[in-house]
Amino acid sequence: MYSCHAWIALYAWDDTVEADEKFERDLITLRMLIDRKLGLPGNAISGPNGLLTLSFTLCTNHVSRNPDVLAVLEWIAVEMKGSRGLVYWQDDDIPAEDPLAYHVIVLRKGIIEHRSDPFLSPSSLVEYYLDEEGRGID
């Protein structure tokens, strides 16, 4: 199972009028890109209180069906250099010391860094049983 959880605050590189105009055009392009590469609707970008944020959760059974999250992040890093955020991902199909470990992609100042996760890893499988009426059993 592959899963990823992303939060990216979208910003222009500087506060000039030209940068604001480019940012507006970039938002249109980004909406098309996330539709094409991730299969997400344009409302994956929301703007509560004026902060435009791209946030999503993706899950697929096999990595071969993995949406191209890295291509979207690379585009944001180049075109929206002021953006910053995190993508937590896990893929139990990748051989590793701990197949339940999370990995982190950090986006900041036009740079993408791949890191190990010290906070959520390792995740643990939980067996959850239901009784005949659908209630959880300890």
C-alpha positions as CSV (number, residue, x, y, z in Angstrom):
1,M,0.0,0.0,0.0
2,Y,1.3,3.4,-0.9
3,S,-0.1,6.5,0.9
4,C,0.9,10.1,1.1
5,H,-0.3,13.1,3.0
6,A,0.6,16.6,1.8
7,W,0.4,20.1,3.0
8,I,2.0,22.9,0.9
9,A,1.5,26.6,1.5
10,L,1.7,28.3,-1.9
11,Y,3.6,31.6,-2.2
12,A,5.2,33.7,-4.9
13,W,8.9,34.4,-4.6
14,D,8.6,38.1,-3.9
15,D,6.0,40.8,-3.4
16,T,6.3,42.7,-6.7
17,V,3.3,43.2,-9.0
18,E,4.9,41.1,-11.6
19,A,5.4,38.2,-9.2
20,D,1.7,38.5,-8.2
21,E,0.6,38.3,-11.8
22,K,2.8,35.3,-12.5
23,F,1.5,33.7,-9.3
24,E,-2.1,34.0,-10.6
25,R,-1.1,32.4,-13.9
26,D,0.9,29.7,-12.0
27,L,-2.2,28.8,-9.9
28,I,-4.2,28.1,-13.1
29,T,-1.3,25.9,-14.4
30,L,-1.0,24.1,-11.0
31,R,-4.7,23.3,-10.9
32,M,-4.4,21.6,-14.3
33,L,-1.2,19.8,-13.3
34,I,-2.7,18.3,-10.1
35,D,-5.7,17.2,-12.1
36,R,-3.5,15.5,-14.8
37,K,-0.7,14.1,-12.5
38,L,-2.6,13.3,-9.3
39,G,-6.2,13.0,-10.5
40,L,-7.2,15.7,-8.0
41,P,-9.8,18.4,-8.5
42,G,-8.8,22.0,-8.5
43,N,-10.4,22.5,-5.0
44,A,-7.4,20.6,-3.6
45,I,-6.1,24.2,-3.5
46,S,-8.0,26.1,-0.9
47,G,-7.6,29.6,0.6
48,P,-8.9,30.0,4.1
49,N,-8.0,33.5,5.4
50,G,-6.0,34.3,2.3
51,L,-3.4,31.5,2.7
52,L,-3.5,29.3,-0.4
53,T,-2.8,25.7,0.5
54,L,-2.5,22.6,-1.6
55,S,-3.4,19.7,0.6
56,F,-4.3,16.1,-0.2
57,T,-4.2,12.5,0.8
58,L,-3.6,9.8,-1.7
59,C,-3.7,6.0,-1.3
60,T,-3.1,3.3,-3.9
61,N,-2.5,-0.4,-3.7
62,H,0.7,-0.6,-5.6
63,V,3.5,1.9,-6.3
64,S,3.2,1.3,-10.0
65,R,-0.2,3.1,-9.8
66,N,1.4,5.8,-7.7
67,P,0.5,9.4,-8.8
68,D,3.4,11.5,-9.8
69,V,3.6,13.6,-6.6
70,L,7.3,14.4,-7.1
71,A,6.7,15.9,-10.5
72,V,4.1,18.3,-9.0
73,L,6.5,19.2,-6.1
74,E,9.4,19.8,-8.6
75,W,7.1,22.2,-10.6
76,I,6.1,24.1,-7.5
77,A,9.8,24.3,-6.4
78,V,10.7,25.9,-9.7
79,E,7.7,28.1,-10.4
80,M,6.5,29.1,-6.9
81,K,9.8,29.3,-5.1
82,G,8.3,30.9,-2.0
83,S,6.2,27.9,-1.3
84,R,6.8,25.5,1.6
85,G,5.4,22.4,3.0
86,L,5.7,18.7,3.8
87,V,4.7,15.4,2.2
88,Y,4.6,12.3,4.4
89,W,4.6,9.1,2.4
90,Q,4.8,5.4,3.1
91,D,5.1,2.4,0.7
92,D,5.2,-1.1,2.0
93,D,6.2,-2.4,-1.4
94,I,9.7,-0.8,-1.1
95,P,12.3,-3.0,0.5
96,A,13.5,-1.3,3.6
97,E,14.7,-1.9,7.1
98,D,11.2,-1.0,8.3
99,P,8.5,-1.3,5.6
100,L,6.1,0.5,7.9
101,A,8.4,3.6,8.1
102,Y,7.2,7.0,6.9
103,H,9.4,9.2,4.7
104,V,9.2,13.0,4.4
105,I,9.7,15.3,1.5
106,V,10.3,18.8,2.6
107,L,9.7,21.7,0.2
108,R,11.2,25.1,1.1
109,K,12.7,28.0,-0.8
110,G,12.7,26.2,-4.1
111,I,14.5,23.2,-2.6
112,I,13.2,19.6,-2.2
113,E,14.8,17.5,0.5
114,H,14.1,13.8,1.2
115,R,14.3,12.9,4.9
116,S,13.6,10.0,7.2
117,D,10.7,10.5,9.6
118,P,11.5,10.7,13.3
119,F,7.9,11.3,14.4
120,L,5.3,8.9,12.9
121,S,7.6,5.9,12.3
122,P,7.3,3.1,12.6
123,S,3.6,2.8,12.1
124,S,2.1,-0.3,13.5
125,L,-0.6,-2.6,12.1
126,V,-3.6,-2.7,14.3
127,E,-6.0,-5.6,14.1
128,Y,-9.6,-4.4,14.6
129,Y,-12.4,-6.8,15.1
130,L,-16.1,-6.1,14.9
131,D,-18.8,-8.0,16.7
132,E,-22.0,-9.1,15.0
133,E,-23.6,-5.7,15.3
134,G,-20.6,-3.9,13.8
135,R,-19.1,-2.5,17.1
136,G,-15.4,-2.6,17.8
137,I,-14.0,-5.4,20.0
138,D,-10.9,-4.9,22.1
